[in-house]
Amino acid sequence: MSRCKFWVIAFLAFITNGFSLLGMGQASAGSLARTIECNHNIAHNILTARAFGVLVGNPPAKPRVAVFGPFQIDCASVRMCSAAA
């Protein structure tokens, strides 16, 4: 590895982490990544809260199913079981 490549890599490493090593952590790459992640989580939680806010006080909608579930037949109206009716 030549000295030029070494100094380029050392300079990039210093730019990336140098501010946090100097005590100015607000400008380090790690704090920037944490800030972006925090802003993303806040935005996601706001959207979730708004979605739940719309549902407050409203009962859940019953799904409309094409096939009916368990049901009972009124024998008298269908005239199938005249002995029981």
ChimeraX attribute file (.defattr): number of C-alpha atoms within 10 A of each C-alpha:
attribute: neighborCount
match mode: 1-to-1
recipient: residues
	/A:1	5
	/A:2	6
	/A:3	8
	/A:4	9
	/A:5	10
	/A:6	11
	/A:7	11
	/A:8	11
	/A:9	12
	/A:10	12
	/A:11	13
	/A:12	12
	/A:13	11
	/A:14	14
	/A:15	14
	/A:16	15
	/A:17	17
	/A:18	17
	/A:19	15
	/A:20	17
	/A:21	11
	/A:22	9
	/A:23	10
	/A:24	11
	/A:25	15
	/A:26	12
	/A:27	15
	/A:28	19
	/A:29	16
	/A:30	14
	/A:31	13
	/A:32	13
	/A:33	11
	/A:34	11
	/A:35	13
	/A:36	12
	/A:37	12
	/A:38	12
	/A:39	12
	/A:40	12
	/A:41	12
	/A:42	12
	/A:43	12
	/A:44	11
	/A:45	12
	/A:46	12
	/A:47	12
	/A:48	11
	/A:49	11
	/A:50	10
	/A:51	11
	/A:52	10
	/A:53	11
	/A:54	9
	/A:55	10
	/A:56	9
	/A:57	7
	/A:58	8
	/A:59	7
	/A:60	8
	/A:61	6
	/A:62	6
	/A:63	6
	/A:64	7
	/A:65	7
	/A:66	6
	/A:67	6
	/A:68	7
	/A:69	7
	/A:70	5
	/A:71	6
	/A:72	6
	/A:73	8
	/A:74	11
	/A:75	13
	/A:76	12
	/A:77	10
	/A:78	9
	/A:79	10
	/A:80	12
	/A:81	11
	/A:82	10
	/A:83	8
	/A:84	7
	/A:85	10
